[in-house]
């Protein structure tokens, strides 16, 4: 395994890991998680692909400052890591908040500059507040009661929130044995965010709040995949539970 930290253009350090050889598959995790959450996926793919996991800023082993927690900046970080490692012809896949981050990457850099062969959406919605019938997110149609309940659960009961949040990653909401490290990592991350945010977990200084709110505000890009001229990039949709399942091309 190859791993390291890349110092990006605004001074933050972004952690990455590389396993296997072949066409690069770059996996972008969701809010409150890290590249480590793809552990089972890496094991299942590394015999055929070069699998790259990246810890978004404010997550995992990457920098946890107070700046840059916007979807477009997270996407720029990924591009700088891809350029640093010198990856080409990549399949870029985003899970949950990683989905809008991946779409922002495509919007900013396109196929050529982004070195893209394809995009993958994993169990995500590009705009959680959307009122569209396609949107199955719990905050659909600007559900502010749901948002306030979400924030309140984090603030009042870290442990209970983390257990519930982590369990929802898995099929039927049941966490398999041996995966307790997920709740431990998320609990540690929330504590770090709270410390960086001076106790304001969803305040303006908070990594958690700024990143999550940027995700919620991100525009609906489902039908905006032709920003750049030239050959379009294939878009695939996946379900994520414990392993990546076979994807279905949707564009």
TAURZI-V597624 format. One record per pair of residues at least 24 apart in sequence whose C-alpha atoms are under 7 Angstrom apart, sorted by the first residue. I is the first residue (numbers start at 0). J is the second residue. Records with the same first field share a line. If there is no record, write none. Layout:
I->J / J
//
This chain:
5->80
7->76 / 79
11->62
12->61 / 62
13->54 / 55 / 56 / 61 / 62
14->53 / 54 / 60 / 61
15->51 / 52 / 53 / 54
16->51 / 52 / 53
17->49 / 50 / 51 / 52
18->45 / 49 / 50 / 51
19->45 / 46 / 48 / 49 / 50
20->45 / 47 / 48 / 49
21->47 / 48 / 49
22->48 / 49 / 88 / 89
23->48 / 49 / 50 / 51 / 86 / 89 / 90
24->48 / 49 / 50 / 51 / 89 / 90 / 91
25->50 / 51 / 52 / 89 / 90 / 91 / 92
26->51 / 52 / 53 / 91 / 92 / 93
27->52 / 53 / 92 / 93 / 94 / 97
28->93 / 94 / 97
29->94 / 95 / 96 / 97
30->96 / 211
31->58 / 185
32->58 / 185
33->58 / 59
39->241 / 242
40->242 / 243
57->206
58->188
64->195
65->195 / 204 / 205 / 206
68->206 / 209 / 210
69->209 / 210 / 213
70->100 / 103 / 213 / 214
71->100 / 103
73->100
74->100 / 101 / 103 / 104
75->104
78->113
87->114
88->114 / 115 / 116
89->114 / 115 / 116 / 117
90->115 / 116 / 117 / 118
91->117 / 118 / 119
92->118 / 119 / 120 / 121
93->119 / 120 / 121
94->120 / 121 / 122 / 123
95->121 / 122 / 123 / 124
96->214
98->123 / 125
99->125
106->226
109->227
110->232
116->232
117->232 / 233 / 234
118->232 / 233 / 234 / 235
119->234 / 235 / 236
120->235 / 236 / 237
121->236 / 237 / 238 / 239
122->237 / 238 / 239
125->219 / 220 / 221
126->215 / 216 / 217 / 218 / 219
127->215
128->215
157->186
158->186
161->185 / 186
168->240
169->240 / 241
170->240
//
